[in-house]
């Protein structure tokens, strides 16, 4: 079960004017499973995205990049689960392009106005004929209040669907933001086996939206790690339909800062939900690093701790074997790090204990205090590097027996 997370009720996910969603069973990999999701966008929407940095990127990622680079007005997104269409060479590209063509014909748009997405098993061919056969049912299901169904339709090993929604008022206009994400394993920036889609009815210029999606990803999906593996299909898409009447041409526009804050907050909620549902996770861990010379070195330390199997298994066991944290800080890649200036705290629910200072165990630290905190479901590791004013946080989870079971049986 996920750590302190439940899927919002359908009524809590607000429709975004200009976006309709449909879900269908296509039998991509397993029968009797809603595994095909279609998003139809009204004319005039702007769409921006960021994608995996894995050089072995999947065919749909390559097609998405090409369609976006062509300056096309995106009118549809299509997502299949079960098969990732990665490691599939030229036939995989043809399957992704055939998918776009089928959606385009169904909706009356151009092939290049469609973005395809896939998630699931790598190195297996996409049964594109099943996908295409399922599209009419997905199109027939298109409706504005279908976010809850879509969140379920993009799941793979997720145990719960992940979604978030909110409304804000900007200059007297109500602006809606709703998003969904999926992911539970193979999670590590930039980005992870994760898909994220966030839509708003604000109007945002194309160049500003591309800047915003990068900033939002940097503050959310690029701050999470479950197992340190960067996948082949990661995508985070931001859609702005403009139908609320609130419009922003540049970052200096009145009210834009409020929209930016809301977009980042929803993206962060979606990203953290992935970690809370990490495969076999029993604990949600925040690694908060401060006192760095720049954000990059804070993140290096955060990821070193968050990736460490030794740290993660200690948290699963509630074992305050906290020397593992110091070891991870030490190999994070900061060559001139003065360990004598580092302090480390362990905390949960407003309770915090100093673990390490002056190069070793804090004189005030008692192992029973550490053991007590480590039994909590949500834990913060706070690290002060003592060398500057920069800070960054990374979100991770523990490693349990179930992580091995889930991944050992993934294809069965």
N, C-alpha and C positions, 0 to 999 in steps of 0.2 A: 504493500500500500504506500502511496506517496506520503511524504512528510508534511503534515499540516497543510494539505491542499485538497480541494474538491472542485470539480468542474462547476462553473456557474450555471444556474438554471437558465433555460432558454429565454425566459422573459428578462433576465438580467443582461442579455447580450443585445444591445440596441441596433436596429437596422441602420445602415449607412446609405443615405439617398444616393442612387447612382450605381449601387452594387447589388447584384442578385447572385444567389448561390444555389447550386443543385448537386445532389449526391445520388449515386447509383451503384448497384452491384454489377461489376463487369467480369468477375472471376479471373482477375489478373494472375493471382497465385493460389488463392483458396476460394472455394465456393461459398455462397451464402454470407458474403461479407461486403459491406458498402466500402468500396475501394477506389472509387472514381469520383472526383469532385471537380465541378466546373464553376468558374466565376465569370459572369458577364458584366461588363462595365459600360455605362452610358457614354456616348460621345462627349468629348471635352475633358475627360479625366486625365490626369498625369500619373505616370507610374515610374518608380525608380527602384533599383535593387542593388544589393551586394551579394556576392557569391563566394563559394569556397575558394581557398588559396591552394588546395590540393592540385598538384600538376596533373594528376590522373583524373581530372574532372569529368563528370558524367556527360553523356550526349545532350540531355536536356539543358544542362548548364551552358554548354557551348552554343546551343541554339538560342537560348535566352539572351546571352551576351550579344550575339549577332543581331537579333531583332531589336534589342535596345540601342545598339550602336548605330543602327540604320535610321534612328530618329522617327520611328513609326509611332503613331498613336495607338497604344495598346488597348484592345477592346475585350480581351478574354484571357483567362488563366485556366490551365487544365492540370490537374494533379492526380497521379496514380500512386497507389501504395502497393507493396508486395514485391515488386521488381524495380531495382534502382536504375536500370538501363545505363550502367557504368561498366567500363571494361568490355564494351561491346563493339568497339571499332566503327567502321563505316556502316554496317547494318544498324547499329544503334542510332547513329545520326539520321539515317533514313527513316527509322521508326519514329523518332522525335519529330521529324519534318512531316511525316505522314499524319501524325497526331494533330499537328497544327493545321494541316490542310483540311482534315475532317471537321475540326471545330469551326474553322473559317467558313466552310461550306454550310454548316448547320446554322451559324449565326449571321451569315451574310456579311462577313468582313474579309479582309485580306489575310493570307497565311502569315505574313510578317507582323500582323497585329495580335498574334496569339503567342503567349509564353507557356511552354510546357515544363512540368516538374515531375520528378519521379523519386521514390524512396523505397528502400527495401533491400533485397539481396543483390550483391554486386557480382558481376561476371556471368550473369544469366540473361539470355535474350528477352526482350520485352515482347509479350504476345500482343502485338499491336492490333491484330484483327479483333481480339476480345475487347480491347480498349475502345476501338472505333465502334464496335457493335453496342457498347454500353453508353455511348454519348447521347443518343436520342432520349434515353431515360433520364440522364442527368439534366439535359436541357428542359425536359418536361417538368422537372422538379424545381426549376429556377424560381426563387422568391427571395425577397429582401430580408425576411426574418429567419433565414436558414443557417445562421452562424453556428448554432449548437450542433446541428447535424454535420456540417462541414468539419467542425473540430474533431468529430468522431471519424469522419471519412478519411482523414489523412494520417491516422494512427498506424504505427507498426508494433513495436514491443511496448509502447506506452500502456500503462495500466489505467490511465484516465485521460480524457480529452482535456486540452488546455486552451483556455480562452480568457479574454479580458475585455472590458468595455467601460466607457465613462463618457459623461457629457460635461462640457465646460461652456461658460458664457464669455464671449469676446466681443466687446463693443456692442453689447445688447443682442448679439446673435448667438443662438445655441449651436455649438459645434459638437458633433458626435465622433467618437473614436472607438472602433471595435477591431479586435484581432484574434487570431488563432495561431497556435504553434504545435509542432510535434517533435518528439525526440525523447530518448531515454538512455541510449548508449551510443558509443562512438561519438562522444561529445567533447570537443575541445576546439577553441578558436584556432584559426579563423575560417570557418565557423565550425559546425559540427554536423552529425547526421541529424540535422534539424531543418525544418521548414518553418518559416514564419511569415504571416501575411497580416498586415495592419492597414486598415482603411479609415479615412476621415472624409467628412463632407466639406471640409475647408478647401479652398482653392489655393494651390501652391504652384508657383512657376516650376518648370522642369529642372532648371539648374539649381534652384533652391531646394527642391525635393530631393535631388541627388545628394546634395550636401547634408540634408537632414537625415536621410536614411543611413548615411555613413556615420554621422554623429550618434544616432540612436543605436546602431549596431555596436559601436564602440563602447557605449555605456551599458549595454545589456547582453546581447548574444556573444559579444567578444569578451565577456567577463565570466564565463561559465566553463566548467570542466567537470566531466564525470570520470573519464578514463584516459584522457590524454591523446585520444585518437582523433585526427582530423579527417573527416570523410570526404566523399567525392561529389556529393549532391547538395551541399548546404546552400540555402537561399533565404534571404530576408527581403520581402517586397513591401514597399510603402505605396499606397494608392491615395490620391487626393482628387475627389470628384468635383469640388467647387459648388455643390448644390446647396450649401448652407447660406451662401451669400458672403461669408467671410473669405477674403482673398488676400494673398500675400505674394508680392512680387520679389521682395528681397528681405534679408534678415533685419533690416532697419524698420520695416513696416510696423506700425502700432499693433500690438497684440501678438506679434509673431513669437516673442519670447514665451508667452503663455502657452501657445500651441506647441512650441518645441518642448517645453517642460512636460506637457501632457503626453506627447508622442513618446518621449524617452521613458516616462513613468509606465506607460502601458507596455512598451517593449521590454522593460526590465521585469515587469510582472510575468510576461510570457516566458522570458528566458529563465527566470528563477523557478517557474513551474516545471521546466524541463529537468532542472537539477533535483527538485523535490521528488520527481518521479524517476530519478536515475535508477537504472536496472538494479533491483535488490536493495535500494537505498533505505536506510533506517534513520539517517541523520542528515540535516541540512547544515552546512558549515560555511560561515563567512570568514574569509581570510582578509583582514583589514590591515593594510600596510601603510604606515605613515613615516614621516621623517626622511623621505628619500630626496635625492638631488633632483630627480625628475620622475615623471609618472612611469616611464618605461622601466626603470630599475625597480620601482615598487611592484609593478606587474610581474617582473621576473621572479621576484621573491614570492609573490602571491601564487603564481603558477607552480613554482617549485614545490611549495608546500601542498597546494591543492592537487597536484598530479601524483604525489608520492604514494605508492601502494602501501608502504610501511606506515605512513601517517594515517592513511585512510582505514587500514585494517585495525590500527590501534583505536581509532574512534569507534569503529564497529564494536569492538570488545569492551569499550569504556575503560580502556587501560591507559592510565596517564604515563605512557612511555614517551614523554615529551622531548627527550633528547633527539627523537626522530625529526621533530620540527626544526631544531637547531641545525641538524645535519642538512636538511633541505635548504635552509637559508644559506648555509655555507657553500653549497654547490650551485646556487642560483645564477652565478656568472658575473657577480660584481667583484672584480679583481682587487680593488683597493678597499674592500669592506673592513672596517674596524669592528671586530666582534665584541670588543670591550664596551662599545657604545650602544649595543643593541639591548632592548628590553622586550620581553614577550609576556603577554597576558592571555589567560584563558577565561572566557566569560559566557554566561547564559542568563537570560531573564533578569537583567539588572545586577547580577552577581558577577564579580570579576576577581581573579587572583593573579598576582604577579608570579610568573614562573621562572624567568631568567633575567639576569642583568650582570654587567661587568664580566662578561665572558663565561658565565656559568649559572648554576642554579641559584635562584634568589634565596637569600638567607631566611626570608619570611615564609617561603613556600612550604606547604605541607601536602604530601601526596593524597591524603584523604580529601582535601579541598579540591584537588584536580580530579579525583575519581568521582566526586559528587557532581561536578559540573559536566563531566563527560557522559553522564547518564542521561542528560537532557536530549531532547529531539532536535533542538536548534542551538548551535554553539558558535561562538565567535573566537577566532584566534587573532589577537591584535598584536601587531609587530611594529615597534618604533626603531627605525634604522639609525636615528640620531645623527643624520648628516644633511638635513635640508628641510624643506617645507612641503614637498610633494606628497601625494597620497593616492592610493588606488585600492579597490576591493575586488576580490575574486570569489566566486561562489562555487562550492563543490559539495560532494556528499561522501559518505563512507563506502567501503567495499565490504559486501557481505557474502555469505555462501551463495546466495541466490544470483549474484552477478555472474558467477562462473556457470551456474546451471542454465541461466537464461541464454548466455552466449554460446555455451556448448551445444544447446539444442536449437539454436536460432533457425536452422534450415529445415528442421523436422516438423 
